[in-house]
């Protein structure tokens, strides 16, 4: 089952059918070496729209450079292997220097056609240019259809927010004494967020009309919050008792949990947290060494909860009105 899940069947169909169609188009146009159009189409179909267009433009630019180098090499040395080697020496160096490496393979194949013909004129150049344009154009056209991950990203969002609520609920139960241990599998949750970020990047590069950096920033924001929660759990695990201040924090978190949705800017929660901190300042001094240590831990926990909320506040502040209308429900 995992084997089939790893296969991008849409891409498989695009490559197989697209390569065949490219060959048929090249035959219809009366071109020579028609199989090369299919190979160029195969190489042109990438994982995203933006990468397909970017590589296609690089290959067209590389083709123009390639023709000039081939003309010089073949007319100086002859239409033979030494001339092809000299062509490659110059062309590969230019491709590496100017970031045109993706154009190397298809252009080299097209130049071998010229070497096979043993001469070079406008008709041969036009044939090779048509092969390149047919393959790259069909690759771009096929990749205009790209399944979007937006639904899956929204599912990831909902799952991550639910997991954060579970984490905070466990923290509440630990602070009010309902649970003795403070445990959670943070590694698994971070893996979920990494997967969501990867899908967000893919979706961003598949939508040419607008930028989906919002979802990337959202996932990174949640990842930062979870790092803070992980540290809070490490701190809390060292507590040996439940001072009265622990119950205050538990009550605060209990009231905060239902408000942890995407569009909450955390401002009200920060205000409520301020009053909790003020209350703790006026508390009686600890009476035992254990209480002193536990209250010091709670003080640090409060600081980190504040950081947790500030991360969300900063995220909300940096969102444009357009993004709020588009993505906030």
C-alpha positions as CSV (number, residue, x, y, z in Angstrom):
1,X,0.0,0.0,0.0
2,X,2.8,2.4,0.9
3,X,4.4,1.6,-2.5
4,X,1.4,2.9,-4.4
5,X,1.0,5.9,-2.1
6,X,4.5,7.0,-3.1
7,X,3.7,7.0,-6.8
8,X,2.5,10.2,-8.4
9,X,0.1,8.7,-10.9
10,X,-0.8,12.0,-12.4
11,X,2.8,12.7,-13.2
12,X,3.2,9.2,-14.6
13,X,0.3,9.7,-17.0
14,X,1.5,13.1,-18.0
15,X,5.0,11.8,-18.9
16,X,3.7,8.7,-20.8
17,X,0.9,10.3,-22.7
18,X,2.7,13.6,-23.2
19,X,5.8,12.0,-24.6
20,X,3.7,10.1,-27.1
21,X,1.7,13.1,-28.1
22,X,4.9,15.2,-28.6
23,X,6.2,12.5,-31.0
24,X,2.9,12.5,-32.9
25,X,3.0,16.3,-33.2
26,X,6.6,16.3,-34.4
27,X,5.6,13.7,-37.0
28,X,2.6,15.8,-38.1
29,X,5.0,18.8,-38.5
30,X,7.2,16.7,-40.7
31,X,10.2,17.0,-38.4
32,X,13.2,14.7,-38.3
33,X,14.3,12.8,-35.1
34,X,10.8,13.0,-33.7
35,X,11.5,10.8,-30.7
36,X,13.6,13.7,-29.3
37,X,10.4,15.7,-28.9
38,X,9.0,13.0,-26.6
39,X,12.2,12.9,-24.5
40,X,12.2,16.7,-24.1
41,X,8.6,16.5,-23.0
42,X,9.5,13.8,-20.5
43,X,12.3,16.0,-19.1
44,X,10.1,19.1,-19.0
45,X,7.4,17.7,-16.7
46,X,8.4,18.7,-13.2
47,X,6.6,18.5,-9.8
48,X,5.3,22.1,-9.9
49,X,4.1,24.6,-12.5
50,X,6.7,27.2,-11.6
51,X,9.6,24.7,-11.9
52,X,8.3,23.4,-15.2
53,X,8.1,27.0,-16.7
54,X,11.5,27.9,-15.2
55,X,13.3,24.9,-16.6
56,X,11.6,25.3,-20.0
57,X,12.9,28.9,-20.3
58,X,16.4,27.7,-19.3
59,X,16.3,25.0,-22.0
60,X,15.2,27.5,-24.7
61,X,18.0,29.9,-23.7
62,X,20.5,27.0,-23.5
63,X,19.4,25.9,-27.0
64,X,20.2,29.3,-28.5
65,X,23.7,29.2,-26.9
66,X,24.2,25.6,-27.9
67,X,23.6,26.3,-31.6
68,X,26.2,29.0,-31.8
69,X,28.8,26.8,-30.0
70,X,27.9,23.8,-32.3
71,X,28.2,26.0,-35.4
72,X,31.7,27.1,-34.4
73,X,32.9,23.7,-33.4
74,X,31.6,21.8,-36.4
75,X,32.7,24.3,-38.9
76,X,36.1,24.6,-37.4
77,X,37.0,21.0,-36.7
78,X,34.4,19.1,-38.7
79,X,31.3,17.0,-38.0
80,X,33.0,14.4,-35.9
81,X,33.5,13.3,-32.4
82,X,36.4,15.6,-31.6
83,X,34.2,18.6,-32.5
84,X,31.4,17.2,-30.4
85,X,33.8,16.9,-27.4
86,X,35.0,20.5,-27.9
87,X,31.3,21.6,-28.1
88,X,30.6,19.8,-24.8
89,X,33.6,21.3,-23.1
90,X,32.4,24.8,-23.8
91,X,28.7,24.2,-23.4
92,X,28.9,22.3,-20.1
93,X,31.2,25.1,-18.7
94,X,28.6,27.8,-19.7
95,X,25.7,25.7,-18.3
96,X,27.4,25.4,-15.0
97,X,28.6,29.0,-14.9
98,X,25.2,30.5,-15.7
99,X,22.8,28.0,-14.0
100,X,21.6,26.4,-17.3
101,X,22.5,22.8,-16.3
102,X,18.9,21.6,-17.0
103,X,19.4,22.5,-20.7
104,X,22.5,20.3,-21.1
105,X,20.9,16.9,-21.8
106,X,18.3,17.9,-24.4
107,X,20.6,20.4,-26.2
108,X,23.4,17.8,-26.4
109,X,20.9,15.3,-28.0
110,X,19.8,17.9,-30.5
111,X,23.3,18.7,-31.4
112,X,24.1,15.0,-32.1
113,X,21.4,15.3,-34.8
114,X,23.4,18.0,-36.5
115,X,26.6,15.9,-36.2
116,X,24.7,13.0,-37.8
117,X,23.6,15.2,-40.8
118,X,27.2,16.2,-41.4
119,X,26.1,19.8,-42.3
120,X,24.4,22.7,-40.7
121,X,21.9,25.1,-42.3
122,X,18.8,27.1,-41.4
123,X,16.5,24.1,-42.1
124,X,18.4,21.9,-39.7
125,X,18.4,24.6,-37.0
126,X,14.7,25.1,-37.6
127,X,14.1,21.4,-37.1
128,X,15.9,21.2,-33.8
129,X,14.3,24.4,-32.6
130,X,10.9,23.0,-33.4
131,X,11.7,19.8,-31.5
132,X,12.7,21.8,-28.5
133,X,9.7,24.1,-28.6
134,X,7.3,21.2,-29.1
135,X,8.7,19.3,-26.1
136,X,8.9,22.2,-23.7
137,X,5.6,23.7,-24.8
138,X,3.7,20.4,-24.3
139,X,5.4,19.9,-20.9
140,X,4.2,23.4,-19.8
141,X,0.7,22.8,-21.2
142,X,0.3,19.4,-19.4
143,X,1.5,20.9,-16.1
144,X,-1.1,23.6,-16.2
145,X,-3.2,20.9,-14.6
146,X,-1.8,20.2,-11.2
147,X,-3.9,18.8,-8.3
148,X,-3.8,21.2,-5.4
149,X,-3.0,20.3,-1.8
150,X,-5.1,23.1,-0.3
151,X,-7.7,20.7,1.1
152,X,-4.9,18.6,2.6
153,X,-3.2,21.7,4.1
154,X,-6.5,22.7,5.7
155,X,-6.7,19.2,7.2
156,X,-3.2,19.5,8.5
157,X,-4.1,22.8,10.1
158,X,-7.1,21.3,11.9
159,X,-5.1,18.4,13.1
160,X,-2.2,20.5,14.3
161,X,-4.6,22.8,16.2
162,X,-6.4,19.8,17.8
163,X,-3.0,18.4,18.9
164,X,-2.0,21.7,20.5
165,X,-5.3,21.7,22.4
166,X,-4.5,18.2,23.5
167,X,-1.0,19.3,24.7
168,X,-2.4,22.2,26.6
169,X,-5.2,20.0,28.1
170,X,-2.5,17.6,29.4
171,X,-0.6,20.6,30.9
172,X,-3.8,21.7,32.6
173,X,-4.4,18.3,34.1
174,X,-0.8,18.1,35.3
175,X,-0.9,21.5,36.9
176,X,-4.2,20.9,38.7
177,X,-3.0,17.5,39.9
178,X,-5.3,15.3,37.8
179,X,-2.3,13.7,36.1
180,X,1.0,12.8,37.7
181,X,3.1,12.8,34.6
182,X,3.6,15.3,31.8
183,X,4.2,13.5,28.6
184,X,3.5,14.0,24.8
185,X,5.1,12.7,21.6
186,X,6.3,16.0,20.2
187,X,8.5,14.3,17.6
188,X,5.5,12.9,15.8
189,X,3.7,16.3,15.8
190,X,6.8,18.0,14.4
191,X,6.9,15.4,11.6
192,X,3.3,16.3,10.8
193,X,4.1,20.0,10.6
194,X,7.2,19.3,8.4
195,X,4.9,17.3,6.0
196,X,2.4,20.2,6.0
197,X,5.2,22.7,5.2
198,X,6.4,20.6,2.3
199,X,2.8,20.4,0.9
200,X,2.5,24.2,1.4
201,X,5.6,24.8,-0.7
202,X,4.4,22.5,-3.4
203,X,1.0,24.2,-3.5
204,X,2.6,27.6,-3.5
205,X,4.6,26.7,-6.7
206,X,1.6,25.4,-8.4
207,X,-0.5,28.5,-8.1
208,X,0.8,31.2,-10.5
209,X,-1.9,33.8,-9.8
210,X,-1.2,34.4,-6.1
211,X,1.2,33.5,-3.4
212,X,0.5,30.9,-0.7
213,X,3.3,31.9,1.6
214,X,0.5,32.4,4.2
215,X,0.3,28.7,4.8
216,X,4.0,28.3,5.0
217,X,4.2,31.1,7.6
218,X,1.3,29.6,9.5
219,X,3.0,26.2,9.7
220,X,6.3,27.7,10.8
221,X,4.4,29.7,13.4
222,X,2.8,26.6,14.8
223,X,6.2,24.8,14.7
224,X,7.7,27.6,16.8
225,X,4.9,27.4,19.3
226,X,5.3,23.6,19.6
227,X,9.0,24.1,20.4
228,X,8.0,26.3,23.2
229,X,5.4,23.8,24.5
230,X,8.1,21.0,24.4
231,X,10.3,23.2,26.6
232,X,7.4,23.8,29.0
233,X,6.8,20.1,29.3
234,X,10.5,19.6,30.1
235,X,10.3,22.3,32.8
236,X,7.0,21.0,34.2
237,X,8.3,17.5,34.5
238,X,10.7,18.6,37.2
239,X,8.0,19.8,39.6
240,X,7.5,17.9,42.8
241,X,4.3,19.6,44.1
242,X,1.4,21.8,43.0
243,X,1.6,25.2,44.6
244,X,-1.5,27.4,44.5
245,X,0.0,29.3,41.5
246,X,-0.2,26.1,39.5
247,X,-4.0,26.0,39.7
248,X,-4.1,29.7,38.6
249,X,-2.1,28.8,35.5
250,X,-4.3,25.7,34.9
251,X,-7.4,27.9,35.0
252,X,-5.9,30.4,32.6
253,X,-5.0,27.7,30.1
254,X,-8.4,26.0,30.5
255,X,-10.1,29.3,29.4
256,X,-7.5,29.8,26.6
257,X,-7.8,26.4,24.9
258,X,-11.2,27.0,23.2
259,X,-9.8,30.2,21.7
260,X,-6.8,28.7,19.9
261,X,-8.2,28.9,16.4
262,X,-6.4,30.2,13.4
263,X,-7.8,33.8,13.4
264,X,-7.3,34.5,17.1
265,X,-4.6,37.2,17.5
266,X,-3.8,36.1,21.1
267,X,-4.1,39.8,22.4
268,X,-6.9,39.0,24.9
269,X,-5.1,36.0,26.1
270,X,-2.0,38.1,26.7
271,X,-4.0,40.5,28.7
272,X,-5.5,37.7,30.9
273,X,-1.9,36.3,31.3
274,X,-0.8,39.8,32.6
275,X,-3.3,39.6,35.4
276,X,-2.2,36.1,36.3
277,X,1.4,37.3,36.6
278,X,0.4,40.3,38.7
279,X,-1.5,38.0,41.1
280,X,1.5,35.8,41.5
281,X,3.7,38.8,42.3
282,X,1.5,39.6,45.3
283,X,1.5,36.0,46.6
284,X,3.1,35.0,49.9
285,X,6.7,33.9,49.8
286,X,7.3,30.1,49.6
287,X,7.6,28.4,52.9
288,X,9.7,25.4,51.9
289,X,12.6,24.6,49.6
290,X,10.4,22.4,47.4
291,X,7.7,25.1,47.1
292,X,10.4,27.6,46.2
293,X,11.8,25.4,43.4
294,X,8.3,24.6,42.0
295,X,7.3,28.2,42.0
296,X,10.5,29.1,40.2
297,X,9.5,26.5,37.6
298,X,6.0,27.9,37.4
299,X,7.4,31.4,36.8
300,X,9.5,30.1,33.9
301,X,6.4,28.3,32.6
302,X,4.5,31.6,32.6
303,X,7.3,33.3,30.7
304,X,7.2,30.6,28.1
305,X,3.4,30.6,27.8
306,X,3.8,34.4,27.1
307,X,6.3,33.6,24.4
308,X,3.8,31.0,23.0
309,X,1.1,33.7,22.7
310,X,3.5,36.3,21.4
311,X,4.4,34.1,18.5
312,X,0.8,34.0,17.5
313,X,0.3,37.7,18.0
314,X,3.3,38.5,15.8
315,X,2.0,36.1,13.1
316,X,-1.4,37.8,13.2
317,X,0.1,41.3,13.0
318,X,2.1,40.4,9.9
319,X,-0.9,39.1,7.9
320,X,-2.3,41.5,5.3
321,X,-6.0,42.4,5.1
322,X,-6.1,40.6,1.8
323,X,-4.7,37.4,3.4
324,X,-7.2,37.6,6.2
325,X,-10.1,37.9,3.8
326,X,-8.7,35.0,1.7
327,X,-7.7,32.5,4.3
328,X,-9.4,33.3,7.7
329,X,-12.8,31.8,8.1
